[in-house]
Amino acid sequence: MKPNGPGLLSEPNSKGKAVDFTDVVGLVATSLAALAIMGTGLVWLIRNVVRDEIKKATQTIQPGFRNGGESLADVAAKVDLISAKLGL
């Protein structure tokens, strides 16, 4: 390959072709492997973040005090019941 000449894909290889089928397969396989690794990491990260956020949102609020240690979802359901009975 010449330093100032054409790029890698336009230089003929030993068979006289610029890009062989195995070159394309290698590039596609490498790209798919990199995407799979990044996708797996992203799914793992999202699952952990969502799990932590759900755990944080449903933890008890002042256990044993004002609302009896119920979670936010329990308090919201109780408020809905009270407002339905009062007709609000």
Beta strands, then each sheet from edge to edge (+ up, - down):
end
